[in-house]
């Protein structure tokens, strides 16, 4: 069948819980792009023109899709302030030049950066920036370097992606990126310590989560505006991340995760942004809580990007509320066959596509070492089974 919509129109229909010409396809292709294009991780981070060129090269190799991940994560790695759990300066988050086996993906060496919640809430990020556990890399960089990557480099980065969108008419997957406060705490406090705090100091965890909400939301919206929100298609989307702590029971999820999540979503939407909730782990036990995700908000502003959640169940519970995205397993993309991917995508489309409100994609992001033919099979499945 013939496509009758632009990529942005197709995605917009899905976000609005409507049927497009076909199911949109949107694998989160991040490190696989520089890997297949033969550029280093450092080039990916520091030379946006090379990353854009790599994206152009790999796009056809992987079969094409309906939006492009501009890898906003890279900006968080290079910034000066403690933010989004990825800051190379304050956390010991190490960049590598090469992919395995000679190097590795960016890796976090976990340390308890936050030692006193009250101290952080009273003095801001000073207790983190001036901390005995700070990354040793902070002493290798000049103040000019910090200031450039915090304030000037995002503009350079945005200009490269604006040019790409104008030339190829493919929208961005996101314009800004935000972490849930619990994600930030598991980076700055440590997973095991944070888990203990949830039981021993629950009121203090709630208090600092509330403290983080507006700060993190504001920085994400700032990044989206720099990327061109309102002008560059897709830049109005905030990629709202939650990766843990994993395995939260409903009583923990409902108390410590959900209130902050809903507050941040409301802030984003009420300021004119869309929100792509990129929430990892198996959220099947929490679907009833998530039913209220769009309460008080206009339709078409939210997408729920699920990792290991039961998608058929999610469609049954949330299908009338929010656009769903997911979730071809990462292991299948690395170790499965094209036939495995095709069959899995076909089932996802059958379970989630009827009535609209579904985007076909990956479980979290595409692994850097996924088989290209398996990633390509996702788009081919959408064009084979996804017509309305």
BALOBA-1460 file (C-alpha; in Angstrom, 3 decimals):
// residues 388
<rec num="1" residu="x" x="0.000" y="0.000" z="0.000"/>
<rec num="2" residu="x" x="1.047" y="3.608" z="-0.532"/>
<rec num="3" residu="x" x="1.856" y="6.012" z="2.295"/>
<rec num="4" residu="x" x="-0.442" y="9.043" z="2.305"/>
<rec num="5" residu="x" x="0.947" y="10.986" z="5.276"/>
<rec num="6" residu="x" x="4.183" y="12.677" z="6.205"/>
<rec num="7" residu="x" x="6.160" y="11.131" z="9.029"/>
<rec num="8" residu="x" x="5.173" y="13.889" z="11.441"/>
<rec num="9" residu="x" x="1.482" y="13.615" z="10.495"/>
<rec num="10" residu="x" x="1.611" y="9.849" z="11.040"/>
<rec num="11" residu="x" x="3.131" y="10.209" z="14.477"/>
<rec num="12" residu="x" x="0.749" y="13.021" z="15.412"/>
<rec num="13" residu="x" x="-2.224" y="10.790" z="14.568"/>
<rec num="14" residu="x" x="-0.873" y="8.076" z="16.847"/>
<rec num="15" residu="x" x="-0.269" y="10.543" z="19.694"/>
<rec num="16" residu="x" x="-3.893" y="11.671" z="19.284"/>
<rec num="17" residu="x" x="-5.149" y="8.059" z="19.558"/>
<rec num="18" residu="x" x="-6.242" y="8.075" z="15.927"/>
<rec num="19" residu="x" x="-5.572" y="5.742" z="13.019"/>
<rec num="20" residu="x" x="-2.970" y="6.978" z="10.535"/>
<rec num="21" residu="x" x="-2.272" y="5.460" z="7.113"/>
<rec num="22" residu="x" x="-0.140" y="2.863" z="8.915"/>
<rec num="23" residu="x" x="1.422" y="2.210" z="12.306"/>
<rec num="24" residu="x" x="4.397" y="4.547" z="12.830"/>
<rec num="25" residu="x" x="7.748" y="2.920" z="13.491"/>
<rec num="26" residu="x" x="10.318" y="4.539" z="15.772"/>
<rec num="27" residu="x" x="13.197" y="2.415" z="17.101"/>
<rec num="28" residu="x" x="15.328" y="4.392" z="19.569"/>
<rec num="29" residu="x" x="18.554" y="4.162" z="17.608"/>
<rec num="30" residu="x" x="21.367" y="5.663" z="19.643"/>
<rec num="31" residu="x" x="24.829" y="4.066" z="19.846"/>
<rec num="32" residu="x" x="24.132" y="1.729" z="16.953"/>
<rec num="33" residu="x" x="24.325" y="4.707" z="14.586"/>
<rec num="34" residu="x" x="27.958" y="5.735" z="15.263"/>
<rec num="35" residu="x" x="28.923" y="2.071" z="15.509"/>
<rec num="36" residu="x" x="27.577" y="1.169" z="12.069"/>
<rec num="37" residu="x" x="28.855" y="4.410" z="10.547"/>
<rec num="38" residu="x" x="32.360" y="3.823" z="11.877"/>
<rec num="39" residu="x" x="32.754" y="6.934" z="14.023"/>
<rec num="40" residu="x" x="33.949" y="6.862" z="17.620"/>
<rec num="41" residu="x" x="31.861" y="7.511" z="20.718"/>
<rec num="42" residu="x" x="33.900" y="10.645" z="21.346"/>
<rec num="43" residu="x" x="33.116" y="11.935" z="17.855"/>
<rec num="44" residu="x" x="29.454" y="11.166" z="18.469"/>
<rec num="45" residu="x" x="29.552" y="13.322" z="21.607"/>
<rec num="46" residu="x" x="31.723" y="16.218" z="20.449"/>
<rec num="47" residu="x" x="31.117" y="16.587" z="16.708"/>
<rec num="48" residu="x" x="27.388" y="16.857" z="15.935"/>
<rec num="49" residu="x" x="27.970" y="17.262" z="12.194"/>
<rec num="50" residu="x" x="29.647" y="13.842" z="12.163"/>
<rec num="51" residu="x" x="26.755" y="12.344" z="14.153"/>
<rec num="52" residu="x" x="24.246" y="13.798" z="11.696"/>
<rec num="53" residu="x" x="26.269" y="12.440" z="8.753"/>
<rec num="54" residu="x" x="26.353" y="9.043" z="10.456"/>
<rec num="55" residu="x" x="22.576" y="9.177" z="10.911"/>
<rec num="56" residu="x" x="22.088" y="9.896" z="7.201"/>
<rec num="57" residu="x" x="24.357" y="6.980" z="6.321"/>
<rec num="58" residu="x" x="22.718" y="4.471" z="8.665"/>
<rec num="59" residu="x" x="19.098" y="5.530" z="8.088"/>
<rec num="60" residu="x" x="18.751" y="3.645" z="4.806"/>
<rec num="61" residu="x" x="20.895" y="0.770" z="6.055"/>
<rec num="62" residu="x" x="18.341" y="0.134" z="8.823"/>
<rec num="63" residu="x" x="15.336" y="0.563" z="6.558"/>
<rec num="64" residu="x" x="14.179" y="4.020" z="7.568"/>
<rec num="65" residu="x" x="11.779" y="5.024" z="10.327"/>
<rec num="66" residu="x" x="9.403" y="7.861" z="11.215"/>
<rec num="67" residu="x" x="11.565" y="10.026" z="13.488"/>
<rec num="68" residu="x" x="15.191" y="10.471" z="14.506"/>
<rec num="69" residu="x" x="16.781" y="10.295" z="17.945"/>
<rec num="70" residu="x" x="19.073" y="13.343" z="18.163"/>
<rec num="71" residu="x" x="20.839" y="11.797" z="21.158"/>
<rec num="72" residu="x" x="20.134" y="14.624" z="23.601"/>
<rec num="73" residu="x" x="21.752" y="12.398" z="26.239"/>
<rec num="74" residu="x" x="25.149" y="13.482" z="24.946"/>
<rec num="75" residu="x" x="24.510" y="17.070" z="26.064"/>
<rec num="76" residu="x" x="23.846" y="15.916" z="29.631"/>
<rec num="77" residu="x" x="27.163" y="14.095" z="29.687"/>
<rec num="78" residu="x" x="29.079" y="17.285" z="28.923"/>
<rec num="79" residu="x" x="27.299" y="19.888" z="31.013"/>
<rec num="80" residu="x" x="28.573" y="21.687" z="34.090"/>
<rec num="81" residu="x" x="25.681" y="21.277" z="36.498"/>
<rec num="82" residu="x" x="24.373" y="18.138" z="38.190"/>
<rec num="83" residu="x" x="21.421" y="17.211" z="36.024"/>
<rec num="84" residu="x" x="19.556" y="14.288" z="34.497"/>
<rec num="85" residu="x" x="21.781" y="11.701" z="36.148"/>
<rec num="86" residu="x" x="24.290" y="11.771" z="33.296"/>
<rec num="87" residu="x" x="26.610" y="14.650" z="34.168"/>
<rec num="88" residu="x" x="30.204" y="13.725" z="33.403"/>
<rec num="89" residu="x" x="31.554" y="16.378" z="35.739"/>
<rec num="90" residu="x" x="29.774" y="15.612" z="38.986"/>
<rec num="91" residu="x" x="29.228" y="11.897" z="38.576"/>
<rec num="92" residu="x" x="32.053" y="9.537" z="37.719"/>
<rec num="93" residu="x" x="30.490" y="8.881" z="34.326"/>
<rec num="94" residu="x" x="33.270" y="7.941" z="31.923"/>
<rec num="95" residu="x" x="33.320" y="8.405" z="28.182"/>
<rec num="96" residu="x" x="35.232" y="6.045" z="25.914"/>
<rec num="97" residu="x" x="36.655" y="6.588" z="22.463"/>
<rec num="98" residu="x" x="35.781" y="3.175" z="21.109"/>
<rec num="99" residu="x" x="33.172" y="0.453" z="21.240"/>
<rec num="100" residu="x" x="33.956" y="-2.940" z="22.822"/>
<rec num="101" residu="x" x="36.293" y="-4.757" z="22.901"/>
<rec num="102" residu="x" x="38.760" y="-1.853" z="22.745"/>
<rec num="103" residu="x" x="36.519" y="0.512" z="24.723"/>
<rec num="104" residu="x" x="33.014" y="0.554" z="26.142"/>
<rec num="105" residu="x" x="29.796" y="2.508" z="26.185"/>
<rec num="106" residu="x" x="29.691" y="5.429" z="28.655"/>
<rec num="107" residu="x" x="29.792" y="3.830" z="32.085"/>
<rec num="108" residu="x" x="28.790" y="5.056" z="35.561"/>
<rec num="109" residu="x" x="31.076" y="4.258" z="38.482"/>
<rec num="110" residu="x" x="28.545" y="4.523" z="41.290"/>
<rec num="111" residu="x" x="29.420" y="6.597" z="44.343"/>
<rec num="112" residu="x" x="27.233" y="8.122" z="47.102"/>
<rec num="113" residu="x" x="27.473" y="11.734" z="45.922"/>
<rec num="114" residu="x" x="24.540" y="12.895" z="48.085"/>
<rec num="115" residu="x" x="25.453" y="12.280" z="51.708"/>
<rec num="116" residu="x" x="22.966" y="14.635" z="53.377"/>
<rec num="117" residu="x" x="19.579" y="15.365" z="51.781"/>
<rec num="118" residu="x" x="19.022" y="18.482" z="53.908"/>
<rec num="119" residu="x" x="22.390" y="19.925" z="52.930"/>
<rec num="120" residu="x" x="21.571" y="19.584" z="49.220"/>
<rec num="121" residu="x" x="18.116" y="21.107" z="49.617"/>
<rec num="122" residu="x" x="19.547" y="24.007" z="51.626"/>
<rec num="123" residu="x" x="22.624" y="24.804" z="49.520"/>
<rec num="124" residu="x" x="21.629" y="23.506" z="46.070"/>
<rec num="125" residu="x" x="24.227" y="21.563" z="44.129"/>
<rec num="126" residu="x" x="27.264" y="22.912" z="45.992"/>
<rec num="127" residu="x" x="27.506" y="19.737" z="48.149"/>
<rec num="128" residu="x" x="27.630" y="17.725" z="44.919"/>
<rec num="129" residu="x" x="29.945" y="19.941" z="42.859"/>
<rec num="130" residu="x" x="32.399" y="20.245" z="45.770"/>
<rec num="131" residu="x" x="32.466" y="16.681" z="46.964"/>
<rec num="132" residu="x" x="35.291" y="14.280" z="47.797"/>
<rec num="133" residu="x" x="33.640" y="11.684" z="45.549"/>
<rec num="134" residu="x" x="33.456" y="13.960" z="42.502"/>
<rec num="135" residu="x" x="34.657" y="12.545" z="39.199"/>
<rec num="136" residu="x" x="38.429" y="12.960" z="38.753"/>
<rec num="137" residu="x" x="37.735" y="14.243" z="35.242"/>
<rec num="138" residu="x" x="36.433" y="17.504" z="36.703"/>
<rec num="139" residu="x" x="40.018" y="18.542" z="37.472"/>
<rec num="140" residu="x" x="41.123" y="17.982" z="33.859"/>
<rec num="141" residu="x" x="38.743" y="20.543" z="32.374"/>
<rec num="142" residu="x" x="38.969" y="24.324" z="32.267"/>
<rec num="143" residu="x" x="36.206" y="26.699" z="33.317"/>
<rec num="144" residu="x" x="35.921" y="27.828" z="29.691"/>
<rec num="145" residu="x" x="35.346" y="24.204" z="28.713"/>
<rec num="146" residu="x" x="32.573" y="23.808" z="31.271"/>
<rec num="147" residu="x" x="30.868" y="27.031" z="30.237"/>
<rec num="148" residu="x" x="31.086" y="26.204" z="26.533"/>
<rec num="149" residu="x" x="29.402" y="22.812" z="26.897"/>
<rec num="150" residu="x" x="26.754" y="24.180" z="29.239"/>
<rec num="151" residu="x" x="25.734" y="27.274" z="27.272"/>
<rec num="152" residu="x" x="27.180" y="27.371" z="23.737"/>
<rec num="153" residu="x" x="27.496" y="23.779" z="22.609"/>
<rec num="154" residu="x" x="23.732" y="23.058" z="22.848"/>
<rec num="155" residu="x" x="23.191" y="25.798" z="20.244"/>
<rec num="156" residu="x" x="25.783" y="24.231" z="17.937"/>
<rec num="157" residu="x" x="24.155" y="20.852" z="18.475"/>
<rec num="158" residu="x" x="20.681" y="22.220" z="17.769"/>
<rec num="159" residu="x" x="21.802" y="23.916" z="14.565"/>
<rec num="160" residu="x" x="23.144" y="20.645" z="13.164"/>
<rec num="161" residu="x" x="19.870" y="18.829" z="13.839"/>
<rec num="162" residu="x" x="17.710" y="21.696" z="12.582"/>
<rec num="163" residu="x" x="19.546" y="21.503" z="9.270"/>
<rec num="164" residu="x" x="18.962" y="17.747" z="9.159"/>
<rec num="165" residu="x" x="15.219" y="18.038" z="9.768"/>
<rec num="166" residu="x" x="14.849" y="20.770" z="7.144"/>
<rec num="167" residu="x" x="16.747" y="18.778" z="4.527"/>
<rec num="168" residu="x" x="15.290" y="15.309" z="5.105"/>
<rec num="169" residu="x" x="11.844" y="16.190" z="6.523"/>
<rec num="170" residu="x" x="12.177" y="13.637" z="9.315"/>
<rec num="171" residu="x" x="11.036" y="14.865" z="12.767"/>
<rec num="172" residu="x" x="13.078" y="14.579" z="15.937"/>
<rec num="173" residu="x" x="12.219" y="11.952" z="18.525"/>
<rec num="174" residu="x" x="12.811" y="14.518" z="21.293"/>
<rec num="175" residu="x" x="13.953" y="18.046" z="21.967"/>
<rec num="176" residu="x" x="14.670" y="17.859" z="25.696"/>
<rec num="177" residu="x" x="15.402" y="15.110" z="28.192"/>
<rec num="178" residu="x" x="14.423" y="14.835" z="31.850"/>
<rec num="179" residu="x" x="14.954" y="12.246" z="34.564"/>
<rec num="180" residu="x" x="12.451" y="11.308" z="37.228"/>
<rec num="181" residu="x" x="13.754" y="12.372" z="40.676"/>
<rec num="182" residu="x" x="14.142" y="8.739" z="41.732"/>
<rec num="183" residu="x" x="16.429" y="8.200" z="38.756"/>
<rec num="184" residu="x" x="18.530" y="11.151" z="39.804"/>
<rec num="185" residu="x" x="18.663" y="9.841" z="43.365"/>
<rec num="186" residu="x" x="19.756" y="6.384" z="42.327"/>
<rec num="187" residu="x" x="22.675" y="7.975" z="40.468"/>
<rec num="188" residu="x" x="23.629" y="10.485" z="43.157"/>
<rec num="189" residu="x" x="22.749" y="8.386" z="46.200"/>
<rec num="190" residu="x" x="23.395" y="4.865" z="44.882"/>
<rec num="191" residu="x" x="20.768" y="2.195" z="44.240"/>
<rec num="192" residu="x" x="21.347" y="0.162" z="47.400"/>
<rec num="193" residu="x" x="21.480" y="3.254" z="49.635"/>
<rec num="194" residu="x" x="18.383" y="4.760" z="48.041"/>
<rec num="195" residu="x" x="16.497" y="1.498" z="48.467"/>
<rec num="196" residu="x" x="17.322" y="1.522" z="52.175"/>
<rec num="197" residu="x" x="16.247" y="5.168" z="52.404"/>
<rec num="198" residu="x" x="12.824" y="4.321" z="50.953"/>
<rec num="199" residu="x" x="12.174" y="2.228" z="54.056"/>
<rec num="200" residu="x" x="14.194" y="4.031" z="56.730"/>
<rec num="201" residu="x" x="13.765" y="7.693" z="55.685"/>
<rec num="202" residu="x" x="10.686" y="7.764" z="53.441"/>
<rec num="203" residu="x" x="9.617" y="11.328" z="54.295"/>
<rec num="204" residu="x" x="13.074" y="12.659" z="53.386"/>
<rec num="205" residu="x" x="13.024" y="10.853" z="50.030"/>
<rec num="206" residu="x" x="9.614" y="12.355" z="49.298"/>
<rec num="207" residu="x" x="10.884" y="15.794" z="50.256"/>
<rec num="208" residu="x" x="13.935" y="15.764" z="47.999"/>
<rec num="209" residu="x" x="11.929" y="14.285" z="45.110"/>
<rec num="210" residu="x" x="9.608" y="17.265" z="45.383"/>
<rec num="211" residu="x" x="12.673" y="19.545" z="45.479"/>
<rec num="212" residu="x" x="14.030" y="18.043" z="42.229"/>
<rec num="213" residu="x" x="10.785" y="18.282" z="40.214"/>
<rec num="214" residu="x" x="10.781" y="21.906" z="39.080"/>
<rec num="215" residu="x" x="14.554" y="22.077" z="38.663"/>
<rec num="216" residu="x" x="14.778" y="19.083" z="36.348"/>
<rec num="217" residu="x" x="11.632" y="20.038" z="34.436"/>
<rec num="218" residu="x" x="12.938" y="23.559" z="33.814"/>
<rec num="219" residu="x" x="16.261" y="22.366" z="32.405"/>
<rec num="220" residu="x" x="14.557" y="19.887" z="30.074"/>
<rec num="221" residu="x" x="12.236" y="22.584" z="28.717"/>
<rec num="222" residu="x" x="15.207" y="24.904" z="28.237"/>
<rec num="223" residu="x" x="16.967" y="22.260" z="26.132"/>
<rec num="224" residu="x" x="13.830" y="21.689" z="24.057"/>
<rec num="225" residu="x" x="13.565" y="25.413" z="23.320"/>
<rec num="226" residu="x" x="17.207" y="25.489" z="22.223"/>
<rec num="227" residu="x" x="16.550" y="22.502" z="19.945"/>
<rec num="228" residu="x" x="13.730" y="24.449" z="18.300"/>
<rec num="229" residu="x" x="10.455" y="23.586" z="20.054"/>
<rec num="230" residu="x" x="7.643" y="25.220" z="18.124"/>
<rec num="231" residu="x" x="9.729" y="25.420" z="14.947"/>
<rec num="232" residu="x" x="11.499" y="22.085" z="14.465"/>
<rec num="233" residu="x" x="9.067" y="19.138" z="14.307"/>
<rec num="234" residu="x" x="9.606" y="16.843" z="17.286"/>
<rec num="235" residu="x" x="11.675" y="19.320" z="19.292"/>
<rec num="236" residu="x" x="8.590" y="20.024" z="21.405"/>
<rec num="237" residu="x" x="8.832" y="16.509" z="22.881"/>
<rec num="238" residu="x" x="10.353" y="15.991" z="26.342"/>
<rec num="239" residu="x" x="11.905" y="12.533" z="26.717"/>
<rec num="240" residu="x" x="10.977" y="11.788" z="30.342"/>
<rec num="241" residu="x" x="13.133" y="8.945" z="31.634"/>
<rec num="242" residu="x" x="12.625" y="6.512" z="34.467"/>
<rec num="243" residu="x" x="14.847" y="3.476" z="34.725"/>
<rec num="244" residu="x" x="14.460" y="2.522" z="38.345"/>
<rec num="245" residu="x" x="14.892" y="1.599" z="41.028"/>
<rec num="246" residu="x" x="13.756" y="-1.665" z="39.432"/>
<rec num="247" residu="x" x="11.143" y="-3.976" z="40.891"/>
<rec num="248" residu="x" x="9.160" y="-1.436" z="42.905"/>
<rec num="249" residu="x" x="6.010" y="-2.967" z="44.454"/>
<rec num="250" residu="x" x="2.792" y="-0.966" z="44.008"/>
<rec num="251" residu="x" x="2.920" y="0.567" z="47.506"/>
<rec num="252" residu="x" x="6.410" y="1.984" z="46.778"/>
<rec num="253" residu="x" x="5.566" y="2.985" z="43.215"/>
<rec num="254" residu="x" x="2.367" y="4.758" z="44.206"/>
<rec num="255" residu="x" x="4.047" y="6.737" z="46.974"/>
<rec num="256" residu="x" x="7.494" y="7.588" z="45.636"/>
<rec num="257" residu="x" x="7.286" y="7.416" z="41.856"/>
<rec num="258" residu="x" x="3.826" y="8.375" z="40.736"/>
<rec num="259" residu="x" x="3.270" y="11.769" z="42.467"/>
<rec num="260" residu="x" x="6.500" y="13.270" z="41.080"/>
<rec num="261" residu="x" x="5.924" y="11.734" z="37.658"/>
<rec num="262" residu="x" x="2.465" y="13.222" z="37.346"/>
<rec num="263" residu="x" x="3.648" y="16.642" z="38.563"/>
<rec num="264" residu="x" x="6.422" y="16.753" z="35.970"/>
<rec num="265" residu="x" x="4.113" y="15.615" z="33.170"/>
<rec num="266" residu="x" x="1.623" y="18.335" z="34.091"/>
<rec num="267" residu="x" x="4.400" y="20.971" z="34.147"/>
<rec num="268" residu="x" x="5.586" y="19.989" z="30.679"/>
<rec num="269" residu="x" x="2.159" y="19.857" z="29.076"/>
<rec num="270" residu="x" x="0.932" y="23.042" z="30.739"/>
<rec num="271" residu="x" x="3.969" y="24.816" z="29.283"/>
<rec num="272" residu="x" x="3.076" y="23.641" z="25.771"/>
<rec num="273" residu="x" x="5.301" y="20.579" z="25.409"/>
<rec num="274" residu="x" x="4.572" y="16.952" z="24.576"/>
<rec num="275" residu="x" x="5.900" y="14.212" z="26.860"/>
<rec num="276" residu="x" x="7.342" y="10.863" z="25.842"/>
<rec num="277" residu="x" x="7.416" y="8.838" z="29.066"/>
<rec num="278" residu="x" x="10.311" y="6.449" z="28.517"/>
<rec num="279" residu="x" x="9.699" y="4.167" z="31.489"/>
<rec num="280" residu="x" x="11.789" y="1.012" z="31.830"/>
<rec num="281" residu="x" x="11.172" y="-2.201" z="33.777"/>
<rec num="282" residu="x" x="7.904" y="-4.166" z="33.888"/>
<rec num="283" residu="x" x="5.111" y="-1.734" z="34.746"/>
<rec num="284" residu="x" x="2.297" y="-4.250" z="34.313"/>
<rec num="285" residu="x" x="1.539" y="-4.203" z="38.095"/>
<rec num="286" residu="x" x="1.175" y="-0.406" z="37.958"/>
<rec num="287" residu="x" x="-1.124" y="0.024" z="34.949"/>
<rec num="288" residu="x" x="-4.141" y="0.838" z="37.112"/>
<rec num="289" residu="x" x="-2.212" y="3.699" z="38.739"/>
<rec num="290" residu="x" x="-1.005" y="4.955" z="35.339"/>
<rec num="291" residu="x" x="-4.621" y="5.197" z="34.143"/>
<rec num="292" residu="x" x="-4.671" y="8.735" z="35.569"/>
<rec num="293" residu="x" x="-1.652" y="9.865" z="33.560"/>
<rec num="294" residu="x" x="-3.656" y="12.139" z="31.248"/>
<rec num="295" residu="x" x="-6.062" y="13.463" z="33.883"/>
<rec num="296" residu="x" x="-6.673" y="17.176" z="33.385"/>
<rec num="297" residu="x" x="-4.596" y="17.356" z="30.194"/>
<rec num="298" residu="x" x="-5.558" y="17.805" z="26.531"/>
<rec num="299" residu="x" x="-5.379" y="14.771" z="24.256"/>
<rec num="300" residu="x" x="-2.409" y="14.207" z="22.030"/>
<rec num="301" residu="x" x="0.292" y="15.359" z="24.442"/>
<rec num="302" residu="x" x="1.484" y="12.036" z="25.880"/>
<rec num="303" residu="x" x="3.154" y="8.841" z="24.733"/>
<rec num="304" residu="x" x="4.025" y="5.948" z="27.064"/>
<rec num="305" residu="x" x="7.209" y="4.206" z="25.934"/>
<rec num="306" residu="x" x="7.322" y="0.834" z="27.687"/>
<rec num="307" residu="x" x="10.201" y="-1.605" z="28.063"/>
<rec num="308" residu="x" x="9.184" y="-4.996" z="29.480"/>
<rec num="309" residu="x" x="5.508" y="-4.282" z="30.201"/>
<rec num="310" residu="x" x="2.795" y="-6.600" z="28.847"/>
<rec num="311" residu="x" x="1.704" y="-4.551" z="25.822"/>
<rec num="312" residu="x" x="-1.590" y="-6.367" z="25.303"/>
<rec num="313" residu="x" x="-2.563" y="-5.655" z="28.904"/>
<rec num="314" residu="x" x="-1.370" y="-2.049" z="28.575"/>
<rec num="315" residu="x" x="-3.621" y="-1.602" z="25.538"/>
<rec num="316" residu="x" x="-6.602" y="-2.996" z="27.443"/>
<rec num="317" residu="x" x="-6.051" y="-0.681" z="30.434"/>
<rec num="318" residu="x" x="-4.620" y="2.455" z="28.813"/>
<rec num="319" residu="x" x="-5.592" y="2.290" z="25.156"/>
<rec num="320" residu="x" x="-8.283" y="4.966" z="25.496"/>
<rec num="321" residu="x" x="-6.004" y="7.245" z="27.519"/>
<rec num="322" residu="x" x="-2.525" y="7.444" z="26.019"/>
<rec num="323" residu="x" x="-0.543" y="6.489" z="22.929"/>
<rec num="324" residu="x" x="1.543" y="3.374" z="23.588"/>
<rec num="325" residu="x" x="5.012" y="2.574" z="22.276"/>
<rec num="326" residu="x" x="6.974" y="-0.657" z="22.280"/>
<rec num="327" residu="x" x="8.658" y="-3.022" z="22.594"/>
<rec num="328" residu="x" x="10.751" y="-5.455" z="20.516"/>
<rec num="329" residu="x" x="13.167" y="-7.109" z="23.001"/>
<rec num="330" residu="x" x="16.798" y="-6.037" z="22.917"/>
<rec num="331" residu="x" x="18.003" y="-9.640" z="23.230"/>
<rec num="332" residu="x" x="15.966" y="-10.573" z="20.165"/>
<rec num="333" residu="x" x="17.571" y="-7.784" z="18.147"/>
<rec num="334" residu="x" x="21.030" y="-9.088" z="19.098"/>
<rec num="335" residu="x" x="20.533" y="-12.841" z="19.051"/>
<rec num="336" residu="x" x="17.261" y="-13.543" z="17.241"/>
<rec num="337" residu="x" x="16.448" y="-13.845" z="13.578"/>
<rec num="338" residu="x" x="14.575" y="-11.644" z="11.137"/>
<rec num="339" residu="x" x="11.733" y="-14.138" z="11.362"/>
<rec num="340" residu="x" x="11.643" y="-13.782" z="15.159"/>
<rec num="341" residu="x" x="11.394" y="-10.003" z="14.893"/>
<rec num="342" residu="x" x="8.769" y="-10.162" z="12.169"/>
<rec num="343" residu="x" x="6.574" y="-12.498" z="14.215"/>
<rec num="344" residu="x" x="6.965" y="-10.414" z="17.382"/>
<rec num="345" residu="x" x="6.099" y="-7.180" z="15.579"/>
<rec num="346" residu="x" x="3.087" y="-8.781" z="13.929"/>
<rec num="347" residu="x" x="1.734" y="-9.773" z="17.347"/>
<rec num="348" residu="x" x="2.407" y="-6.310" z="18.775"/>
<rec num="349" residu="x" x="0.488" y="-4.723" z="15.907"/>
<rec num="350" residu="x" x="-2.420" y="-7.122" z="16.342"/>
<rec num="351" residu="x" x="-2.544" y="-6.453" z="20.083"/>
<rec num="352" residu="x" x="-1.973" y="-2.699" z="20.148"/>
<rec num="353" residu="x" x="-2.716" y="-1.057" z="16.799"/>
<rec num="354" residu="x" x="-6.537" y="-1.362" z="16.463"/>
<rec num="355" residu="x" x="-8.161" y="2.035" z="16.848"/>
<rec num="356" residu="x" x="-4.844" y="3.894" z="16.633"/>
<rec num="357" residu="x" x="-2.656" y="5.136" z="19.458"/>
<rec num="358" residu="x" x="0.308" y="2.826" z="18.888"/>
<rec num="359" residu="x" x="3.904" y="3.343" z="17.744"/>
<rec num="360" residu="x" x="6.055" y="0.289" z="16.996"/>
<rec num="361" residu="x" x="9.576" y="0.366" z="18.387"/>
<rec num="362" residu="x" x="12.270" y="-1.092" z="20.569"/>
<rec num="363" residu="x" x="12.555" y="-2.230" z="24.166"/>
<rec num="364" residu="x" x="14.369" y="0.800" z="25.598"/>
<rec num="365" residu="x" x="16.992" y="1.622" z="22.951"/>
<rec num="366" residu="x" x="18.425" y="-0.460" z="20.129"/>
<rec num="367" residu="x" x="21.611" y="-2.176" z="21.373"/>
<rec num="368" residu="x" x="24.742" y="-0.930" z="19.646"/>
<rec num="369" residu="x" x="25.530" y="-4.509" z="18.566"/>
<rec num="370" residu="x" x="22.042" y="-5.427" z="17.326"/>
<rec num="371" residu="x" x="21.934" y="-7.177" z="13.976"/>
<rec num="372" residu="x" x="21.158" y="-4.515" z="11.354"/>
<rec num="373" residu="x" x="18.825" y="-6.882" z="9.525"/>
<rec num="374" residu="x" x="16.810" y="-7.366" z="12.715"/>
<rec num="375" residu="x" x="16.426" y="-3.622" z="13.259"/>
<rec num="376" residu="x" x="15.430" y="-3.222" z="9.626"/>
<rec num="377" residu="x" x="12.794" y="-5.915" z="10.127"/>
<rec num="378" residu="x" x="10.897" y="-3.653" z="12.571"/>
<rec num="379" residu="x" x="10.184" y="-1.104" z="9.858"/>
<rec num="380" residu="x" x="9.417" y="-3.805" z="7.328"/>
<rec num="381" residu="x" x="6.877" y="-5.354" z="9.708"/>
<rec num="382" residu="x" x="5.134" y="-2.001" z="10.155"/>
<rec num="383" residu="x" x="4.860" y="-1.650" z="6.382"/>
<rec num="384" residu="x" x="3.714" y="-5.248" z="6.051"/>
<rec num="385" residu="x" x="1.154" y="-5.589" z="8.857"/>
<rec num="386" residu="x" x="0.482" y="-2.041" z="10.070"/>
<rec num="387" residu="x" x="-1.889" y="-0.572" z="7.482"/>
<rec num="388" residu="x" x="-5.211" y="0.805" z="8.693"/>
